[in-house]
């Protein structure tokens, strides 16, 4: 659902990716709030009532929206969720608010801060050296890297849609994969698999395109003679 503005304060539980220590935000979260020009507030520790208030919407979605639905991908999930908010969630009478959420949202937009012209940069970035087994791991999934760049340093950038890596010295693309939101998957580009196969064959001294070396097949009669 598109709200169309920024609240004055963001209220969060003390999640490790956002909260550092003592009610202070992490550097990344502080930078995010600075770009949006919004304040933050972390719930006190051991406060189940506040934690429940923060997570009530998530629980509502898990119980009322997700059961019985199928999703093709994250885009389909978002499209169905937006339609569910517009048709079912927001027009209903909220028992606690004593009002419809869509009516309260219209009032809230009058005091919300406008969205910035450029959205905050929330991409994950880091630098690594391409290992002999040319894969990088992100969020339990392994993504293939160009085997020709083994030993060289690449910068990895991950957003909501793709995993991208480029060599620091030349700018060569090391990988470009659609991001997987499933767990424990291995994503291998076809060209990476072909290059890796050719390199392995060359190290074995074989001819490119040859699947395996020819070996002698022992006659089964030899085993019968040993058993007898």
HELIX and SHEET records of a PDB file:
HELIX    1   1 UNK A   27  UNK A   36  1                                  10    
HELIX    2   2 UNK A   48  UNK A   64  1                                  17    
HELIX    3   3 UNK A   74  UNK A   84  1                                  11    
HELIX    4   4 UNK A   85  UNK A   89  3                                   5    
HELIX    5   5 UNK A  101  UNK A  109  1                                   9    
HELIX    6   6 UNK A  147  UNK A  149  5                                   3    
HELIX    7   7 UNK A  190  UNK A  204  1                                  15    
HELIX    8   8 UNK A  220  UNK A  227  1                                   8    
SHEET    1   A 2 UNK A   9  UNK A  12  0                                        
SHEET    2   A 2 UNK A  39  UNK A  42  1                                        
SHEET    1   B 2 UNK A  93  UNK A  94  0                                        
SHEET    2   B 2 UNK A  99  UNK A 100 -1                                        
SHEET    1   C 4 UNK A 124  UNK A 129  0                                        
SHEET    2   C 4 UNK A 153  UNK A 158 -1                                        
SHEET    3   C 4 UNK A 162  UNK A 167 -1                                        
SHEET    4   C 4 UNK A 173  UNK A 178 -1                                        
SHEET    1   D 3 UNK A 135  UNK A 138  0                                        
SHEET    2   D 3 UNK A 141  UNK A 144 -1                                        
SHEET    3   D 3 UNK A 186  UNK A 187  1                                        
END                                                                             
